[in-house]
Amino acid sequence: MMKKFLIVLLVALAIGQAFVSPTAFAQNPRVTIPDFADLVERASPAVVNIRTTENVVIQQAQGGIPGMPEDQAEFFRRFFGVPIPGIPNTPKPQQPNSGKPQESERGVGSGFIIDANGLILTNAHVVEGATTIYVTLTDKREFKAKLLGMDKRTDVAVVRIDAHDLPKLPLGDSSKVRVGEWVLAIGSPFGLENTVTAGIVSAKSRDTGDYLPFIQTDVAVNPGNSGGPLLNTAGQVIGINSQIFSRSGGYMGISFAIPIDEAMRVADQLRTNGKLVRGRIGVALGDMTKEVAESLGLGKPRGAYVRNVEAGGPAAAGGMEAGDVILSFNGRDINKATDLPRVVGDTRPGTVAIVQIWRKGASRDLSITVSDTENNSSVAKRSDSPANNSGATNNAFGVAVTELSDTKKKDMGLRSGVEVAGLADGPLARAGIRPGDIIVRVADTDVSGVKQFESLVKGLDSNRAVPVFVRRGDSTLVIPVRPK
């Protein structure tokens, strides 16, 4: 019995050793733990500390000591010669600060050199509002930097220092980043220069901004890391550390980096033009839910739902309407609402784009000329006249409607529709419709008046949800409704 036990024990030990032995790791290099020392040694000289200042006016009251309780201030006035108004034989009071600006520390961030002749990439929020930008290299040389341009919406900025033959970081391809790969950050968290932290890529294409699909990591990033590089194991920059998710103000395990491909697209325009020129078409967007997609006949949620079209804007001129779903833009698929601003923003103003939309159960193509200037014409506002709450609500929607006046049509930029005057306990009330809303379309049929609406509702299949297009203020809502 003892012999059998010893054999089992030896087998178990052998198996355990196989799992933890260096030989086992060597046979599968994918599970080896990387050593970042050589990488950090090469990359660190190209990472800089950025310190910013601003000019502020400090007003000091005559005879007072700012920030000190009055009893302590009295002690200092009597025993250290600080002037005391109204008491003789004290030094002559100094005149208060007359409003002359003084340089004051504003903040600390990070950046990295992308050109040997002093071109540096950082975050826009690091340098925004700064009077003076100071860049400190790892060899302790400090330079005043010139801001070449910044874009707050993508949080990218480019600065230049008067220096040459500087070390620079090679740029990687952020489109090839894989979830789970090792990455590290170098920066100045809390002003601690050239601090290195490491982790893995947690996710890609995180939607935390209008124009950027962020790289999410678990690399420790704190205030001061902003603008520093996110590096892969080859020492290439794949992102700019920009944001953290935090309830405390410090690192909580989630950080976000701007993909370097996106950042360089912005940086190239900033260094050339000093600003970023974006395309726009003038639409307000909403997310596509599963229920709305099914009611529209799309099957699965896809595309960008158009809540509103700017009057006189490029989209309106091209024939786009509120309630349309944008499926593709110039050949690029639009899978969700956040895809469209990026695709349109990347399009050169003046380009005639082919936009595929879904309307009334079928797709169609529109030609829209992309613009880059804000249109001053505003979308018509809804009239504030009180709604008429009279009328029958015994139809399948449980809603009473009234005719839409010509004045209201003109004010709201509508061709037709009916106004909700009253609601019973029915499907529209449960869906959140309220008096004053305008029903403009049911399924694929435009609503032209009260009689046509009642007839339309009467003929609906109670076993199938239909999309009801409702105008509320400047937005068009699509509400899937199953008639009772």
C-alpha positions in Angstrom: 0.0 0.0 0.0 2.8 2.4 0.9 4.6 1.6 -2.3 1.5 2.4 -4.3 1.1 5.7 -2.4 4.7 6.7 -3.2 4.3 6.0 -6.9 1.2 8.2 -7.0 3.0 11.0 -5.1 6.0 10.9 -7.5 3.8 11.1 -10.5 1.9 14.0 -9.0 5.2 15.9 -8.3 6.4 15.2 -11.8 3.2 16.6 -13.3 3.4 19.7 -11.1 7.0 20.3 -11.9 6.1 20.2 -15.6 3.6 22.9 -15.1 5.9 25.3 -13.3 9.3 24.5 -14.7 11.2 27.0 -16.9 11.4 24.3 -19.6 7.6 24.3 -19.8 7.6 28.1 -20.3 10.4 27.9 -22.8 8.4 25.5 -24.9 5.5 28.0 -25.1 7.0 31.5 -25.5 3.5 33.0 -25.5 3.3 32.6 -21.7 6.7 34.2 -21.0 6.8 37.3 -18.9 8.5 40.2 -20.8 11.4 42.1 -19.5 10.9 45.8 -20.3 14.3 47.0 -19.1 16.0 47.3 -22.5 12.9 48.8 -24.1 12.7 51.5 -21.3 16.4 52.3 -21.7 15.9 53.0 -25.4 12.6 54.8 -25.1 12.9 57.0 -22.0 15.2 59.7 -23.5 12.5 60.6 -26.0 9.8 61.1 -23.3 9.6 64.6 -21.9 8.1 66.4 -19.0 5.8 69.3 -19.8 5.2 72.1 -17.3 2.9 74.9 -18.0 2.3 78.3 -16.4 -0.2 81.1 -16.8 -0.3 84.7 -16.0 -2.6 85.6 -13.1 -3.4 88.7 -11.2 -2.8 88.4 -7.5 -4.5 91.1 -5.4 -3.1 91.7 -1.9 -5.1 93.9 0.5 -3.2 96.7 2.1 -1.8 95.6 5.5 -3.2 92.1 5.2 -1.5 88.8 4.9 -3.3 86.6 2.4 -4.5 83.2 3.6 -3.6 83.8 7.4 -6.1 84.1 10.2 -6.4 87.6 11.6 -5.0 86.8 15.1 -1.8 85.3 13.5 -1.6 88.2 11.1 -1.6 90.6 14.0 1.4 88.8 15.6 3.4 89.1 12.4 2.4 92.7 11.9 3.7 93.7 15.4 6.8 91.6 15.7 8.1 91.3 12.1 7.5 94.9 11.0 4.5 94.1 8.7 2.6 97.5 8.5 -0.4 97.9 10.7 -2.9 100.5 9.4 -3.8 103.1 12.0 -0.9 102.3 14.4 2.0 104.8 14.5 5.7 103.9 14.2 5.1 100.9 12.0 6.7 100.6 8.5 5.0 102.4 5.8 2.3 100.3 4.2 3.1 98.9 0.8 0.7 99.6 -2.0 -1.4 96.7 -3.0 -0.7 94.8 -6.2 -2.0 97.0 -8.9 -3.2 94.2 -11.1 0.2 93.3 -12.7 0.1 89.7 -14.0 2.5 87.2 -12.3 3.6 83.8 -13.7 1.9 81.0 -11.8 2.3 77.2 -12.1 -0.6 75.7 -14.0 0.0 72.0 -14.4 2.3 69.1 -15.3 2.0 66.6 -18.0 4.0 64.4 -20.4 4.9 64.3 -24.1 7.2 62.5 -26.5 9.5 63.4 -29.3 8.3 62.3 -32.8 10.9 64.3 -34.8 14.6 64.8 -34.1 14.2 68.5 -34.7 12.1 69.2 -31.7 8.6 68.1 -32.6 6.6 66.8 -29.6 3.2 65.2 -29.3 1.1 65.6 -26.2 -2.6 66.1 -25.1 -4.5 69.3 -25.8 -5.7 69.5 -22.2 -2.0 69.6 -21.0 -1.3 72.8 -22.8 -4.7 74.4 -23.1 -4.8 77.9 -21.5 -1.0 78.0 -20.9 0.9 81.2 -21.2 4.2 79.5 -21.3 5.1 75.8 -22.0 8.3 74.4 -20.6 9.7 71.1 -21.8 12.3 69.2 -19.8 14.3 66.4 -21.3 15.8 63.5 -19.4 19.2 65.1 -19.5 17.6 68.0 -17.5 17.8 70.5 -20.3 14.7 72.8 -20.3 13.2 74.6 -23.2 10.4 77.0 -23.8 8.1 75.4 -26.4 5.9 76.9 -29.1 2.4 75.6 -29.5 1.9 74.7 -33.2 -1.7 73.7 -32.8 -4.2 71.7 -30.7 -7.5 70.1 -31.2 -9.6 69.8 -28.0 -12.1 67.3 -29.5 -9.5 64.7 -30.1 -7.3 66.0 -27.2 -4.1 66.1 -29.4 -1.6 68.9 -29.4 1.8 69.5 -31.2 4.5 71.7 -29.7 8.1 72.4 -30.9 11.3 73.2 -29.1 14.4 74.8 -30.5 16.7 71.7 -30.4 18.2 69.3 -32.9 19.5 65.7 -33.0 17.1 64.6 -30.3 16.1 61.0 -29.7 12.7 60.2 -31.0 10.2 57.3 -30.6 9.2 55.1 -33.5 5.5 54.9 -34.3 3.6 51.7 -34.5 0.3 50.7 -36.2 -2.6 51.0 -33.7 -4.9 49.1 -36.1 -2.8 46.0 -35.4 -3.1 46.2 -31.6 -4.4 43.0 -30.1 -6.4 42.7 -26.9 -4.3 41.0 -24.2 -0.9 42.1 -25.5 1.7 43.7 -23.2 2.0 47.5 -23.2 3.7 50.1 -21.0 3.4 53.8 -20.3 6.2 56.3 -19.6 5.3 59.7 -18.1 5.3 62.1 -15.2 2.5 61.0 -12.8 2.1 63.6 -10.1 5.3 65.2 -11.5 7.5 62.2 -11.0 9.4 62.2 -14.2 10.1 59.1 -16.3 7.9 56.8 -14.4 7.3 53.5 -16.1 4.1 51.4 -15.6 3.0 48.2 -17.5 -0.1 46.2 -18.2 -2.1 44.8 -21.1 -4.6 46.0 -23.7 -8.0 45.5 -22.1 -10.2 46.5 -25.1 -10.1 48.3 -28.4 -12.4 51.0 -29.9 -13.9 52.2 -26.7 -16.4 55.0 -27.4 -15.6 57.7 -24.9 -15.6 60.6 -27.4 -17.1 61.9 -30.6 -14.1 61.4 -32.8 -11.9 58.8 -31.2 -12.1 55.0 -30.6 -9.8 54.7 -27.5 -7.5 51.9 -26.6 -8.4 50.7 -23.1 -5.6 49.3 -20.9 -5.0 48.4 -17.3 -1.7 50.3 -17.2 -1.5 52.5 -14.2 -2.0 56.1 -15.4 -2.4 59.1 -13.1 -2.6 62.9 -13.4 0.7 63.9 -15.0 0.8 60.9 -17.3 -1.4 62.7 -19.8 0.3 63.1 -23.2 2.9 60.4 -22.6 3.3 57.4 -24.9 1.7 54.0 -24.7 4.3 51.5 -26.1 4.2 48.0 -27.4 6.9 45.4 -26.7 8.8 46.5 -29.8 9.2 50.0 -28.3 6.8 51.5 -30.8 4.2 54.2 -29.8 0.7 52.8 -30.3 -1.2 55.5 -28.4 -1.1 58.7 -26.3 -2.2 58.2 -22.7 -5.2 60.6 -22.3 -7.9 59.6 -19.8 -8.6 57.4 -16.8 -11.9 56.1 -15.4 -11.9 57.2 -11.8 -14.2 58.0 -8.9 -11.4 59.2 -6.7 -9.3 61.3 -9.1 -6.6 58.6 -9.2 -6.0 55.4 -11.1 -8.7 52.7 -10.6 -7.6 50.0 -13.0 -8.9 51.5 -16.3 -7.0 53.9 -18.6 -7.6 55.1 -22.1 -5.1 56.0 -24.9 -5.6 57.8 -28.2 -4.7 55.4 -31.0 -1.5 56.7 -32.6 -2.9 56.4 -36.2 -5.7 58.8 -35.2 -3.4 61.1 -33.3 -0.9 61.4 -36.2 -3.8 62.2 -38.7 -4.7 65.1 -36.4 -1.1 66.1 -35.8 -0.2 66.3 -39.5 -2.9 68.9 -40.0 -2.0 70.8 -36.8 1.7 71.1 -37.7 0.8 72.2 -41.3 -2.3 74.4 -40.7 -2.3 75.1 -37.0 -5.9 73.7 -36.8 -7.9 70.6 -37.7 -10.4 70.9 -40.6 -13.3 68.5 -40.2 -16.1 67.5 -42.5 -19.7 67.8 -41.3 -23.1 67.2 -42.8 -25.4 68.7 -40.1 -27.3 65.9 -38.5 -28.2 64.9 -34.9 -27.9 61.2 -34.2 -29.4 58.6 -31.9 -28.5 55.0 -31.1 -30.3 52.1 -32.9 -31.9 49.7 -30.5 -32.9 46.1 -31.2 -36.6 47.0 -31.0 -36.3 50.0 -33.3 -34.2 48.0 -35.9 -36.8 45.2 -35.9 -39.7 47.5 -36.3 -38.0 49.3 -39.3 -37.2 46.0 -41.0 -33.5 46.2 -40.5 -33.2 42.9 -38.7 -30.3 43.6 -36.4 -29.3 47.0 -34.9 -27.0 48.8 -37.3 -26.4 52.2 -38.8 -26.8 55.7 -37.3 -30.4 56.8 -36.7 -31.0 60.5 -37.7 -32.9 62.3 -35.0 -32.8 65.7 -36.6 -31.5 67.3 -39.8 -30.2 70.8 -39.7 -32.3 73.2 -41.8 -30.2 74.4 -44.7 -27.3 72.1 -43.9 -25.5 69.7 -46.2 -27.6 66.7 -45.3 -30.9 68.6 -45.8 -29.7 69.9 -49.1 -28.9 66.3 -50.1 -32.4 65.1 -49.3 -31.9 63.5 -45.9 -34.8 63.4 -43.5 -35.3 62.9 -39.8 -36.0 59.3 -39.2 -33.6 58.0 -41.8 -31.0 55.4 -40.8 -27.5 56.0 -42.3 -26.0 52.6 -43.3 -22.8 53.7 -45.1 -20.9 56.8 -45.9 -18.8 56.9 -49.1 -18.4 53.1 -49.0 -17.6 52.8 -45.3 -20.1 50.9 -43.3 -21.7 52.7 -40.3 -22.3 50.1 -37.6 -23.3 52.5 -34.8 -24.0 56.1 -34.3 -20.5 57.0 -33.1 -19.0 55.7 -36.3 -20.5 58.5 -38.4 -18.8 61.6 -36.8 -15.4 59.9 -37.3 -16.0 59.0 -40.9 -17.5 62.4 -41.8 -14.8 64.2 -39.9 -12.1 62.4 -41.9 -13.7 63.5 -45.2 -12.3 66.5 -46.9 -14.8 69.4 -47.0 -16.2 69.9 -50.5 -16.3 66.1 -51.2 -19.5 64.8 -52.7 -20.2 61.7 -50.6 -22.6 58.9 -51.5 -24.6 58.1 -48.4 -26.7 54.9 -48.2 -29.8 55.3 -46.0 -32.7 53.2 -44.9 -36.1 54.8 -45.4 -39.6 53.2 -45.5 -38.4 49.7 -45.6 -35.8 50.1 -48.4 -32.3 51.5 -48.9 -31.5 54.4 -51.2 -28.4 56.5 -52.0 -28.1 60.2 -51.4 -25.4 62.6 -52.7 -24.3 65.0 -49.9 -21.6 67.6 -50.2 -19.5 67.7 -47.1 -19.0 71.1 -45.4 -16.6 72.3 -42.7 -18.3 75.5 -41.6 -21.0 75.8 -39.0 -24.3 76.8 -40.5 -25.9 79.7 -38.7 -29.4 78.8 -39.5 -31.1 77.0 -36.6 -33.6 74.3 -36.8 -37.1 75.6 -36.3 -38.5 75.4 -32.8 -41.8 74.0 -31.8 -44.6 76.4 -31.1 -45.5 76.8 -27.5 -49.2 77.1 -28.1 -51.2 74.9 -25.7 -52.3 71.5 -27.0 -56.0 70.7 -27.5 -56.7 67.8 -25.2 -60.1 67.0 -26.6 -60.8 64.1 -29.0 -61.4 60.4 -29.0 -58.7 58.0 -27.8 -60.5 54.8 -28.5 -58.2 53.8 -31.5 -55.6 51.1 -31.4 -52.9 53.5 -30.2 -55.1 55.1 -27.5 -54.4 58.6 -28.7 -56.4 61.6 -29.7 -54.9 63.8 -32.5 -55.7 67.2 -34.0 -54.7 68.7 -37.4 -51.4 70.4 -37.6 -51.8 74.1 -38.5 -49.9 75.6 -41.4 -48.1 77.9 -39.0 -46.9 75.0 -36.9 -45.8 73.1 -40.0 -43.7 76.1 -41.1 -42.3 76.7 -37.6 -41.2 73.0 -37.3 -40.1 72.5 -40.9 -42.7 69.7 -41.5 -44.7 68.9 -44.6 -47.4 67.0 -42.7 -48.3 65.2 -39.4 -50.9 65.3 -36.6 -50.5 66.7 -33.1 -51.2 64.5 -30.0 -54.0 66.2 -28.1 -54.9 63.5 -25.6 -53.8 60.0 -24.4 -55.6 57.1 -22.8 -53.9 54.1 -21.2 -52.6 52.7 -24.4 -49.4 51.7 -26.2 -48.3 55.3 -27.0 -48.8 56.5 -23.5 -46.8 53.6 -22.1 -44.1 54.4 -24.7 -43.8 57.9 -23.3 -45.7 59.9 -25.9 -47.2 63.1 -24.5 -49.6 65.9 -25.6 -47.9 68.3 -28.1 -45.8 65.6 -29.8 -46.3 65.4 -33.6 -46.8 62.0 -35.2 -45.3 62.3 -38.7 -45.2 58.7 -39.9 -46.5 55.3 -39.0 -44.5 52.4 -40.5 -43.7 53.4 -44.1 -46.7 55.8 -44.5 -46.5 59.6 -43.9 -49.3 61.0 -41.8 -51.2 63.7 -43.7 -54.2 64.4 -41.4 -56.5 63.1 -38.7 -58.8 61.0 -40.9 -56.0 59.4 -42.7 -54.2 58.7 -39.4 -57.4 57.0 -37.9 -57.8 54.9 -41.0 -54.1 54.0 -41.0 -54.2 52.9 -37.3 -57.3 50.9 -37.9 -55.7 48.8 -40.6 -52.6 47.8 -38.5 -51.8 44.2 -37.5 -52.1 43.9 -33.8 -49.6 41.0 -33.8 -46.8 43.1 -35.2 -44.9 46.1 -33.8 -44.7 49.1 -36.1 -42.4 52.1 -35.9 -44.1 55.4 -35.1 -42.1 58.5 -36.0 -42.7 61.3 -33.5 -41.4 64.8 -33.7 -40.6 66.4 -30.3 -38.9 69.8 -30.4 -35.9 69.4 -32.6 -35.7 65.6 -32.5 -37.5 62.8 -34.3 -38.1 59.7 -32.2 -38.7 56.2 -33.5 -40.9 54.3 -31.2 -41.8 50.6 -31.9 -45.5 50.2 -30.9 -47.7 47.1 -31.0 -51.4 48.2 -31.4 -53.7 47.0 -28.7 
